[in-house]
């Protein structure tokens, strides 16, 4: 299972510092940056345009866009321009999920909300916490959703990865992997203590 450091911050200098810490650590090949617009969730982070990925391009990058639909195109274009290779959007915030290759499910949304889009997806992010804030405990609903997504992937011979994002603790990794998770996103500060 791949462990992906996740960055959620309202300060560009802090994002750069955390990216440098991840790079120096040397264990990780992919980083997730969370972008929140203050409308989809009651938090406001930096925007993709505030990030310089140039010094870190030996790694790959996810832009997890927790933004209202009216802001989505702008955020998506910014993210692609600065070097994010996987764009993940919250299915609850969009009217045309079929246009995306990475979808995230809020803890209140059932797998059924994205089932018809699964054949085209590269990644499904199962949120373990309320979107937009770090430091929360993971919801028990996560394991059931991961098992369902793993079952549907096997049934349809599909290729998407299942990523669990939010509230993941080190002692949960084995159980999450058994359930079918391929990736977990863990806050940088927490992860670098592991």
Residue pairs with C-beta under 8 A, 6 or more apart in sequence:
1 173
1 176
1 177
1 181
1 182
1 183
1 184
2 29
2 30
2 182
2 183
2 184
3 27
3 28
3 173
3 183
3 184
3 186
3 191
4 28
4 30
4 31
4 32
4 62
4 163
4 183
4 184
4 185
4 186
5 18
5 22
5 28
5 31
5 32
5 185
5 186
5 187
5 188
5 191
5 192
6 31
6 32
6 33
6 34
6 64
6 165
6 185
6 186
6 187
6 188
6 191
7 15
7 18
7 19
7 31
7 32
7 33
7 34
7 187
7 188
8 33
8 34
8 36
8 45
8 132
8 133
8 134
8 187
9 15
9 18
9 45
9 46
10 44
10 45
10 46
11 46
12 46
12 50
12 51
15 33
15 46
15 50
15 51
16 51
16 52
18 188
18 189
19 31
19 53
19 55
19 56
20 55
20 56
21 188
21 192
22 28
22 31
22 56
22 59
22 188
22 192
23 55
23 56
23 58
23 59
25 192
28 59
29 59
29 60
30 59
30 60
30 61
30 62
30 183
31 56
31 59
31 60
31 61
31 62
32 61
32 62
32 63
32 64
32 88
32 165
32 185
33 48
33 51
33 61
33 62
33 63
33 64
33 84
34 45
34 64
34 66
34 132
35 45
35 46
35 47
35 48
35 63
35 64
35 65
35 66
35 67
35 75
35 79
36 43
36 44
36 45
36 66
36 67
36 131
36 132
37 44
37 66
37 67
37 68
37 71
37 75
38 44
39 67
39 68
39 71
40 66
40 67
40 68
40 90
40 93
40 131
40 132
41 66
41 130
41 131
41 132
41 133
42 132
43 132
43 133
47 75
47 78
48 63
48 75
48 78
48 79
48 81
48 82
48 84
49 78
49 81
49 82
51 82
52 82
53 61
53 82
53 83
53 84
54 83
57 83
60 85
60 86
61 83
61 84
61 85
61 86
62 84
62 85
62 86
62 87
62 88
62 102
62 123
62 185
63 75
63 76
63 79
63 84
63 86
63 87
63 88
64 88
64 104
64 125
64 165
64 185
65 72
65 75
65 76
65 79
65 87
65 88
65 89
65 90
66 90
66 93
66 104
66 131
66 132
67 75
67 89
67 93
68 93
69 93
69 94
69 95
72 89
72 93
72 94
76 87
76 89
79 87
80 87
86 101
86 102
86 122
86 123
87 100
87 101
87 102
88 100
88 102
88 103
88 104
88 123
88 125
89 97
89 100
89 102
89 103
89 104
90 103
90 104
90 105
90 106
90 131
91 97
91 103
91 104
91 105
91 106
91 109
91 113
91 114
92 106
92 109
92 113
94 100
97 103
97 114
97 117
98 117
98 120
100 117
100 121
101 120
101 121
101 122
101 123
102 121
102 122
102 123
102 124
102 125
103 114
103 117
103 121
103 123
103 124
103 125
104 124
104 125
104 126
104 127
104 131
104 165
105 111
105 113
105 114
105 124
105 125
105 126
105 127
105 145
106 127
106 130
106 131
107 127
107 128
107 129
107 130
107 139
107 141
107 142
110 145
111 145
111 148
111 149
111 152
114 121
114 124
115 152
118 124
118 149
118 152
118 153
118 156
118 158
118 160
119 156
119 158
121 158
121 160
122 159
122 160
122 161
123 160
123 161
123 162
123 163
123 183
124 149
124 160
124 161
124 162
124 163
125 163
125 164
125 165
125 185
126 142
126 145
126 146
126 149
126 162
126 163
126 164
126 165
126 181
127 165
127 166
128 136
128 138
128 139
128 142
128 164
128 165
128 166
128 167
128 168
129 136
129 137
129 138
129 139
129 165
129 166
129 167
130 136
131 166
134 166
134 187
135 187
136 166
136 167
137 167
138 164
138 166
138 167
138 168
138 169
138 172
139 167
142 164
142 176
143 175
143 176
143 179
146 162
146 164
146 176
146 179
146 180
146 181
147 179
147 180
149 160
149 162
149 180
150 162
150 179
150 180
150 181
151 180
152 158
153 159
153 160
153 162
153 180
161 182
161 183
162 180
162 181
162 182
162 183
163 181
163 182
163 183
163 184
163 185
164 176
164 181
164 183
164 184
164 185
165 184
165 185
166 185
168 176
168 184
168 185
168 186
170 194
173 184
176 184
186 194
